Amino acid sequence: MFSPDSNQFYLDRKLDDPASATAPPPPFRRLRGYAFDPSLALRLDTASMNQAVFETPWERKLDPGPVGEYVEVLDYDPASGCWYEPVDLNKLEIVAQDGLAPSEGNPQFHQQMVYAATMNTIANFEHALGRQIFWAALYDETQPPGQRDVYVQRLRIYPHALRAANAYYSPNKRALLFGYFPGPSGMVFSCLSHDIVAHETTHALLDGMHRRFIEDNHEDSLAFHEAFADLVALFEHFMFPEVLRHQIAQTRGDLASQSLLGELAQQFGEATGRYGALRSAIGERGPDGKWHPIEPDPARLGNEFEPHARGAILVAAVFGAFLAVNKARVEDLIRLATAGTGVLPAGSIHPDLVNRLTEQANATAKTFLNMCIRALDYCPPVDMTFGDYLRALVTADFDMVPNDRYGYRVALIESFRRWGILPKGLRTLSEEQLRLPFARMEDFEGWGALTEVAAKLRPQITETLYVRDRRVLFHRLRDARGAIHEYLEVSMSDLSDAPHRPEFNRVTGLNLWSKSGLEGLAVKSNGIPYFEVHALRPALRVSPAGTIMKQLIMVLTQVRRVFIDPENRALGRFEFRGGATLIFDLEGEKPSLRYAITRRIDDEQRLAEIRGYRKRKGEERLSLRGTYFGTGGDGTRLDDEPLSLLHSEA
Amino acid sequence: MAQAPKPRSRKKTPGGQVLVRMYRHGLGDCFLLRFPKEGGNSSFTVLIDCGLIGVAKDPKPTMQKVVASIAEGCGSRIDIAVMTHEHWDHASGFSTQQAQDAFDNIDVGEVWYAWTEDPENELGKKLRKERAAKVKALHAAAMALRGNAAPLAAGRAARVETLLQFFGVESTASLQGLAAAGEAIGKTRSAFEYLGQRRGVKVSYRYPTKAALTLPGVDGVRVYVLGPPEDEARIKRSSPTKKGKEVYEFALDAAIDDNLAVAFERLQAPGEAGGPDCPFEENLSLFPGKTGAKPVPAALTRLIADTWDEPEESWRKIELDWTAAAETLALNLDSHTNNTCLVLAFELVKSGQVLLFAADAQVGNWLSWQDTKWTVKDGNETRTVTGPDLLQRVVFYKVGHHGSHNATLRTLGLEQMTSDDLIAFVPVSKEQAKKNRWDEMPFEPLVKRLREKTGGRLVFSDQDAPKKESLASLTEAQRKAFTTRLTVTPLFYEYSFQL
């Protein structure tokens, strides 16, 4: 990585033992790996830069596997019926030489590679979010209410789980499964592709934050999952100095031309018979076999429905904005290097210029990666669209950097507009319009359950900012969620049809009235409909200007079990969800509700749209798999791995 | 082409009518076509497929009855037999288990196969080799999964087996049944090859790129071979939603399938571990808990105790997750085979009407018709005939693959069939499809659209003929024509077209 100071990480300060008197603990564990994948190591022009050193956070307690705080690598190969010896990264010989040397034939290197790439992505998330990450909790119905979310400490990683040209995150097992298959020149291992590992890890991280995003309620749902995972993998390319320098020299600083930087999964793509990478953010090979840059095309959004293809539109929009910003930011360098003409002479560019361009591209990419991740806190709890994501991006960045000096937000808005991605119901696409409006308080004659509960919990929440142990933190936050639930239930119970109710309903999207009459809304024995404090996330953010923001993100949700088609009940029911992501500013005399990103549970229009989508999907897009194997779930169906099907070819 | 046979038919084709007969024996295709010969005292007979799906009850007597009816209908002489593709529900009638003996007594002039069966064709060879590798891997998978106690395995085995039925596996609820499946798979192949190997039957391999064909002795009928496409990418394409650039060919399809087959064999007979199919050198494999295996490092023992063997964490095991590959494999096998279907369009030259027999062609096959082109001569006039042009003139459509979703393309298929006289026949048995849990066969939205396009002239082999009410949108003349031209018997539907 570039500058050590930027890679602040929570783990490296989490020390059980006092620092040794003679030397502080190492900031990083240096591990060798592939910047892309093994195929590039075999090509003369790329061999030199393909070997990267990952600077992963130093985990003091790292057992053979590796098994650390966040992940556990289990190298069981069920198709071959055997295990492989786990690597011990704390072995002196291994620590002393930046880990094992890259080797396709050594399973221990494979373990090291998945560990390094996963931890790298986790570190990027923690850095951007300003807090420790959690994997999706396990839901255990046998536990008493309030304790049903069971802590899952580690993501499990199986580097050789499948014999297939496939790799996926299993939301049910909280595990990454990587496949291998015979390719044209030997075995191809998906766990050795940095892109694929980063992509799958991102699925897991996103699922940990937004458990409902894998529910397929409209065209954008699964496409967003894919696009986001691709974006993280893409921007991570820019974090390897050797790669970046090499590619910038090769493209003479023009990042918009074909380069490895904008492409994903080279070896995988080639071995499965594509002529190049699995996906590309900036260009594609046409029927003539030649590479063409992608031109923004608003029509594509209306035509692409397969999640990867549709996700590629979002990827292209964000990546396009990145290219535009970076280009603007290096214009001065180019002018300086060309005596003001801005026209580079033929031939290679000067190594000093390469270095400066590299630094800039790295910084811009880092900013974009942080923006993309941070925006996740500003997303609605359910049914996210690409347009919602644009609003989240713009708002999150505004909170962080109020003046958009380098035009990041402008570039994003322009690029999204060129791709035709518009949030619903917006008349113009100005930044002010796009930014989420400040929530009007639900203050009604002095009554405001939400701010009250935030105020009441502030000491408890503030306390969690100092908790280092993820398990303790998880349980504290779970207790706080229970307390919020109880408070809201009590404060709404004695209001019958009081005038506060519509206001509460408008802000939270929930309906807590027993007499609501909403189809499929279950009511508890105490007369209040069921609802859920889905998540609680305190965040401490430091802006580039040095201001510190203490925020609390509270996610409330509710569910209605409704028929897909009331006219044709044979199609079955689905879970229609509503609720809100509430963002509180913890500063000030009283915490204040800043944003309420709401999806109302009583939004019959949204319900009708989802119904239409689910029905259509059943009809028009039924796959061959659906014809033979049905679409229901009996616990053994493939549907149980929603992301697996997306990643396999059938 | 065989010499025009002597008139032996007891039944001659009534004055200038082309008769198209669909048998109503169950889930499977069997079509008998009769064309009037010049001179008008005998008919030229074409048989397209003869098969029944494995779950059907009493297959042998059923097919014996069908073949007896064929023999009667064709006067024991089939001029051309068309074997569209190697699936049991299209070829079982030719098997020794069902009605081969009855066919032995029918004179067959010529048999047509798709070019993919041509022993001289390189791509055909490759595809057949891959198909064999897939069938082998699937068989191993079904065996292994059946022998596994986990509920996930049983469900998966059941799903794989339903698709193996297309290769003649009849009853596979037990391991013994499956053991016989290897034989059964061979059974489909031999039924499919029976005519090709029969003495005295001429064998032709049909290519969409070759000239349009005529039927000897029949005036005014031309046969176009629409598919299969001579294009690997298209043959391997099954889903209508995928875009071209995403559909790619596995250069190493067979290698991947073989690799998987070994793994399934190992699953079935544990103990066989480590081998050339494994990703690493043999000495790197470890077998914790296995007696007689080499010692396991302490670190691995501890890791397994803390994670894999930890009872609280058992929900995260992945023992059988990889076997999902079997389902993907089964689907690929099915769609690749269906895309190798021989698709024929019979043009009645005088009226310009076209009878389309799509067999079980899927998306890749359908799409390729858009690019087909022939130059034909009518008298002194030379004209160009294209795939879309033929589709536009279709008046009879044999609905693909028993009415399932993937076998009738919409925009570049059904919607191009714009003739007001379109009628469609669907050889299907909902009951037998349901037995296999193929609840979407026939596919309801497709049925709805077909009903609209045909104005209700949609005939299902397992249902009664359309009633008057369902023909309400037709003109009186159309309705009358339809009802008089359609012959209904318990064993078949037959429709007559004016040549």
Chai-1 contact restraints between the chains, C-beta under 6 A:
chainA,res_idxA,chainB,res_idxB,connection_type,confidence,min_distance_angstrom,max_distance_angstrom,comment,restraint_id
A,P64,B,A299,contact,1.0,0.0,6.0,A-B,restraint_1
A,G65,B,L303,contact,1.0,0.0,6.0,A-B,restraint_2
A,E72,B,T307,contact,1.0,0.0,6.0,A-B,restraint_3
A,L74,B,T307,contact,1.0,0.0,6.0,A-B,restraint_4
A,P78,B,E319,contact,1.0,0.0,6.0,A-B,restraint_5
A,P78,B,W322,contact,1.0,0.0,6.0,A-B,restraint_6
A,A79,B,A263,contact,1.0,0.0,6.0,A-B,restraint_7
A,A79,B,W322,contact,1.0,0.0,6.0,A-B,restraint_8
A,S80,B,C278,contact,1.0,0.0,6.0,A-B,restraint_9
A,G81,B,R266,contact,1.0,0.0,6.0,A-B,restraint_10
A,G81,B,A273,contact,1.0,0.0,6.0,A-B,restraint_11
A,C82,B,A273,contact,1.0,0.0,6.0,A-B,restraint_12
A,C82,B,S285,contact,1.0,0.0,6.0,A-B,restraint_13
A,C82,B,L286,contact,1.0,0.0,6.0,A-B,restraint_14
A,C82,B,F287,contact,1.0,0.0,6.0,A-B,restraint_15
A,W83,B,L286,contact,1.0,0.0,6.0,A-B,restraint_16
A,W83,B,P288,contact,1.0,0.0,6.0,A-B,restraint_17
A,Y84,B,L284,contact,1.0,0.0,6.0,A-B,restraint_18
A,E85,B,P297,contact,1.0,0.0,6.0,A-B,restraint_19
A,E85,B,L300,contact,1.0,0.0,6.0,A-B,restraint_20
A,P86,B,A299,contact,1.0,0.0,6.0,A-B,restraint_21
A,P86,B,L300,contact,1.0,0.0,6.0,A-B,restraint_22
A,P86,B,L303,contact,1.0,0.0,6.0,A-B,restraint_23
A,P107,B,F280,contact,1.0,0.0,6.0,A-B,restraint_24
A,P107,B,L284,contact,1.0,0.0,6.0,A-B,restraint_25
A,R156,B,R316,contact,1.0,0.0,6.0,A-B,restraint_26
A,Y158,B,I318,contact,1.0,0.0,6.0,A-B,restraint_27
A,A161,B,I318,contact,1.0,0.0,6.0,A-B,restraint_28
A,L162,B,W322,contact,1.0,0.0,6.0,A-B,restraint_29
A,R163,B,L260,contact,1.0,0.0,6.0,A-B,restraint_30
A,R163,B,A263,contact,1.0,0.0,6.0,A-B,restraint_31
A,R163,B,W322,contact,1.0,0.0,6.0,A-B,restraint_32
A,A164,B,A325,contact,1.0,0.0,6.0,A-B,restraint_33
A,K173,B,R316,contact,1.0,0.0,6.0,A-B,restraint_34
A,A175,B,R316,contact,1.0,0.0,6.0,A-B,restraint_35
A,Y180,B,P279,contact,1.0,0.0,6.0,A-B,restraint_36
A,F181,B,I256,contact,1.0,0.0,6.0,A-B,restraint_37
A,P182,B,A255,contact,1.0,0.0,6.0,A-B,restraint_38
A,P182,B,I256,contact,1.0,0.0,6.0,A-B,restraint_39
A,P182,B,N259,contact,1.0,0.0,6.0,A-B,restraint_40
A,P184,B,A251,contact,1.0,0.0,6.0,A-B,restraint_41
A,M187,B,P279,contact,1.0,0.0,6.0,A-B,restraint_42
A,G273,B,Y248,contact,1.0,0.0,6.0,A-B,restraint_43
A,G273,B,E249,contact,1.0,0.0,6.0,A-B,restraint_44
A,G273,B,F250,contact,1.0,0.0,6.0,A-B,restraint_45
A,G273,B,A251,contact,1.0,0.0,6.0,A-B,restraint_46
A,R274,B,Y248,contact,1.0,0.0,6.0,A-B,restraint_47
A,E306,B,T241,contact,1.0,0.0,6.0,A-B,restraint_48
A,E619,B,P445,contact,1.0,0.0,6.0,A-B,restraint_49
A,R621,B,T241,contact,1.0,0.0,6.0,A-B,restraint_50
A,L622,B,H405,contact,1.0,0.0,6.0,A-B,restraint_51
A,S623,B,S239,contact,1.0,0.0,6.0,A-B,restraint_52
A,L624,B,S238,contact,1.0,0.0,6.0,A-B,restraint_53
A,L624,B,L331,contact,1.0,0.0,6.0,A-B,restraint_54
A,L624,B,S335,contact,1.0,0.0,6.0,A-B,restraint_55
A,L624,B,N406,contact,1.0,0.0,6.0,A-B,restraint_56
A,R625,B,L331,contact,1.0,0.0,6.0,A-B,restraint_57
A,T627,B,S404,contact,1.0,0.0,6.0,A-B,restraint_58
A,T627,B,H405,contact,1.0,0.0,6.0,A-B,restraint_59
A,T627,B,E440,contact,1.0,0.0,6.0,A-B,restraint_60
A,F629,B,R159,contact,1.0,0.0,6.0,A-B,restraint_61
A,G630,B,R437,contact,1.0,0.0,6.0,A-B,restraint_62
A,T636,B,L152,contact,1.0,0.0,6.0,A-B,restraint_63
A,T636,B,G155,contact,1.0,0.0,6.0,A-B,restraint_64
A,L638,B,A324,contact,1.0,0.0,6.0,A-B,restraint_65
A,S648,B,T328,contact,1.0,0.0,6.0,A-B,restraint_66
A,A650,B,T328,contact,1.0,0.0,6.0,A-B,restraint_67
A,A650,B,L331,contact,1.0,0.0,6.0,A-B,restraint_68
A,A650,B,N332,contact,1.0,0.0,6.0,A-B,restraint_69
